[in-house]
């Protein structure tokens, strides 16, 4: 029996699992997808918010501030890309200054450090490409950008390094509450745990309802995004928002930690929790809106589009509490923005709840805080590159031409704890396929490496979900493998034809 | 480790191979050719269909056979080559940084460079087609690699977006491998591929080609389940109410090729926005002295034979440059596209470097029937060339006798499609 079962390996589940791994507890992290970070965590704005948006006094406001301040240290010890670049909320009309003032006052009440209202000239000094219509901005220097899935993957890896068991492709289908334990029925096996933490994101309400009285409902809110080429990655220096509306913070335009440019999201309440479609209207809306914030946004630099679903709930604040009629069952639900920012603080908050449950929390003496550093070949100096190839020649084999990602990095991503098993999971860890050719050149090579390292046939390598197969069967004529054989055959056919 | 060569050729596809051979043949011995792939020949190695070499060798060869001729010659000439070697940086003063497993990080100082990096395929992301992101969507070239090099099929019910040559070739290839190619969907009112490929790859197999149509939505949760196809109006916008759903598990994209000039940009080489390739002279020299370019990195060719011709010119010029025989002057004749012409390569001419002919490659911007191409030097008409048909999918190769240009002191050359009623 496990001491604690955490359901859902998004940024929240991974943060909580890692926080718990500091103690002598038997922990299991259960995820229905083929990889961690495969839901809302992989499709969001990747922003570490400063904290002026949330209503003072809410959990969102409190945990946003606490979470934000934890990022430098957390990303350093886990070797995750994070940059504190600051944000702007721009006023495109005179009357929007009123909104800026309101946000400013809210920010001051929430304790956001360093925020100020900039006039047009100061704004332009920082953002030379900002629209001519931008009259001023609310500047928040503590806003940051992060690799959200990389953070979740790093948290999961570190949790696994510290003994947390991680079950992928494992969907919780029912939960039974016994006197001192919960029985979790999954598609793979039956799991029993003394306590359960529900971080099931979009499906948190369904998980709650398996064992407790329905008390909240998760409503998916769709956001669509575009990623642009690195050639325009420096179009803006900070995260540029427009004034918020009822539906959210509006369309932003921001650099990513990898040097691309991100635009989006729109905001649309939808019914299905599994609708990850981008739409013509949505993509048009985010592009047109972004083009109002910043000059020189060009459609020809778009390299991909994606949709994320926010797990919104009607309470309008995070739900982090023990279910009223299920002792030892903790809901962590409705974690929409600023959930990513708040994640480290949410984990601590949950830890406190568990401590209050009379759990024997003995700190491990052998807890490994740091993650083994990741080699990012294209970020090394020439000297460092030379040294690493000398040590391991697979770092001299570049697989991804667009981002200069080496075989060594891919092999490492496969063999770490919570290692890559699919094409997309390699992409999320080390980025081949994230560049401008979108995997055109490298995907056959990456599949070959996955097949070799995992000792499976190449046709068994999938994109993401087990049903997302890439290759169907071997070709009819396997001599196609050998091009010289083909040449020979062709020549022979020609020779025969001549004879006839 | 820093080493020196007279000429370094980047890329060992049809362009790089022919250029390197020509450098050596013209008396420059210190030449190195590097490629990121595992074998010489570049994309030719996956083009196992025939049709290569018709112009150059008067024979029909497969891609690997065509490559083999040059590879054999390269080896006979004992030209040094490095495979699985990636150039990661190129500077204006011709210092090349490359990596591979054997040498580690290598810095090479070259006196001249030939850029022959080829091109890449446009992706679904670049088209921003809405819908989900399932597996089963490939660029045509990636699918070609899977089928022809790796020996795996990519799907059973196939739709192809775009009628570029690789897409057409793959329509035939997948049909022969037992897949059902349901449709080729082309946004434009004409195909962007070679006519011979339309006939041999689609018509012969009764594969329908839908012109003025596009894909408006991609559907499928895990693997592709289907695509929505719409007719488009003359502004290329989908017409509402014309959507048709096609049930398929595979989508191939053959929607254009983009010259790979990320390295060139690092060396401050000027790029033409029409070709997405370097601006070049008659000698295939870029805006940076001693840096030459040829093949699909300059502009997307329709025939490998033309690539070879262009590459020979680049290789020969690089050799001349090393021997200090290449002339440089400021007031070259500027060549610019006139009405109906999308681009012309080269972009400018120094008549002092011309041998007996000036060779030009151009593409028109739409389809024309029975039209004249008019070549003008300043305001005088130099030549009128009658063409039965001109299509954007086919490169026009125009040769002009050098003396016709040399004898006149001109500053501009234009080529245009003759307008109606002239």
Interface residues (C-beta under 8 A of the other chain):
Chain A: X226 X227 X274 X276 X277 X278 X279 X280 X282 X283 X299 X300 X302 X303 X304 X305 X306 X378 X382 X385 X386 X389 X390 X393 X394 X396 X397 X398 X401 X402 X404 X436 X437 X438 X439 X440 X441 X443 X444 X448 X458 X459 X462 X463 X464 X465 X466 X467 X468 X469 X470 X471 X472 X473 X474 X475 X476 X478 X480 X481 X483 X484 X486 X487 X490
Chain B: X36 X45 X48 X50 X62 X64 X65 X68 X84 X86 X88 X97 X99 X100 X101 X102 X103 X104 X105 X107 X120 X121 X123 X124 X125 X126 X128 X130 X131 X132 X133 X134 X135 X136 X139 X141 X142 X145 X146 X147 X148 X149 X150 X151 X152 X153 X154 X155 X156 X177 X178 X216 X217 X221 X222 X223 X260 X262
